[in-house]
Amino acid sequence: MSAVDLKDLAATVGQTIARQRVRCGLTQEEVAERLGIGSEAVSRIERGIVIPNVARLVEFAAIFGCGTAELLNEVSPDPNVQANHISQLLAALNPADRRLIVEWIERLAGRLQRG
């Protein structure tokens, strides 16, 4: 994997961790305390400066109440994995909101394909 690919991966993993942290209503300091590390370390991970190892990803997942695979699925470039992730997100919505999101995605995809 090239340095550019690793940088992109680190940034994407960091964004995913930040999203999960916010979803759980936690601060960087609270996550750092649970991990036994400094809040600057969490900040560096979320900013994509440092990529966490597998053991640390497992710890993040436990804090966020999700599976490690869920953290990794959010960063996967595989369209099938991405579709599964979107499906899980849609499942939590009511039917009217699901229809709205699907229509929005269809319009956006059509525009991007033309663009």
C-alpha positions in Angstrom: 0.0 0.0 0.0 1.4 3.4 -1.0 1.9 6.2 1.5 -0.9 8.1 -0.2 -3.3 5.1 0.3 -2.3 4.8 3.9 -2.9 8.5 4.5 -6.3 8.2 2.9 -7.1 5.1 5.0 -6.0 6.9 8.2 -8.2 9.9 7.4 -11.2 7.7 6.6 -10.8 5.6 9.7 -10.4 8.7 11.8 -13.5 10.3 10.4 -15.4 7.1 11.1 -14.2 7.0 14.7 -15.1 10.7 15.2 -18.6 10.0 13.8 -19.2 7.1 16.1 -17.9 9.1 19.1 -20.3 11.9 18.3 -23.1 9.4 17.8 -22.5 8.1 21.3 -22.4 11.6 22.7 -18.8 11.3 24.0 -16.0 13.8 24.0 -12.5 13.0 23.0 -11.5 13.3 26.6 -14.1 10.7 27.7 -12.9 8.2 25.0 -9.3 8.8 25.9 -10.0 8.1 29.5 -11.7 4.8 28.7 -8.8 3.9 26.5 -6.2 4.9 29.1 -4.5 7.4 26.7 -4.3 11.1 26.3 -7.0 13.1 24.5 -4.4 14.4 22.1 -3.9 10.7 21.0 -7.6 10.4 20.2 -7.5 13.7 18.3 -4.5 12.5 16.2 -6.4 9.3 15.4 -9.6 11.3 14.4 -7.6 13.7 12.3 -5.9 10.8 10.4 -2.4 11.5 11.6 -2.2 8.2 13.3 -4.0 5.0 12.3 -5.1 2.7 15.2 -3.9 -0.9 15.3 -6.4 -3.7 15.4 -6.4 -4.0 19.1 -7.2 -0.3 19.5 -10.0 -0.6 16.9 -11.5 -3.4 19.0 -11.4 -1.1 22.0 -13.0 1.8 20.1 -15.8 -0.6 18.9 -16.5 -1.7 22.5 -16.7 1.9 23.7 -19.1 2.8 20.8 -21.2 -0.3 21.3 -20.6 -1.5 17.7 -18.7 -4.3 16.1 -15.1 -3.8 14.8 -16.4 -4.9 11.4 -18.9 -2.0 11.5 -16.0 0.5 12.0 -14.1 -1.1 9.1 -17.1 -1.5 6.9 -17.6 2.3 6.9 -14.2 2.7 5.4 -14.4 -0.1 2.9 -14.2 0.8 -0.8 -16.2 -2.3 -1.7 -19.6 -1.2 -3.1 -21.3 -4.3 -1.6 -20.0 -3.5 1.9 -21.0 0.1 1.4 -24.5 -1.0 0.3 -24.8 -3.2 3.3 -23.9 -0.3 5.6 -26.4 2.0 3.9 -29.0 -0.8 4.3 -28.4 -0.9 8.0 -28.7 2.8 8.3 -32.0 2.8 6.3 -33.4 0.0 8.4 -33.5 2.3 11.4 -35.7 4.8 9.6 -39.5 4.9 9.1 -40.7 4.0 5.6 -41.4 7.6 4.5 -37.9 8.7 5.5 -36.4 5.6 3.8 -38.2 6.5 0.6 -36.9 10.1 0.8 -33.3 9.0 1.3 -33.5 6.5 -1.6 -35.0 9.1 -3.9 -32.2 11.5 -2.9 -29.5 9.0 -3.5 -31.0 8.1 -7.0 -31.0 11.8 -8.0 -27.5 12.3 -6.7 -26.1 9.2 -8.4 -27.8 10.3 -11.7 -26.3 13.7 -11.4 -22.8 12.4 -10.6 -22.9 9.9 -13.5 -23.7 12.7 -15.9 -21.3 15.1 -14.4 
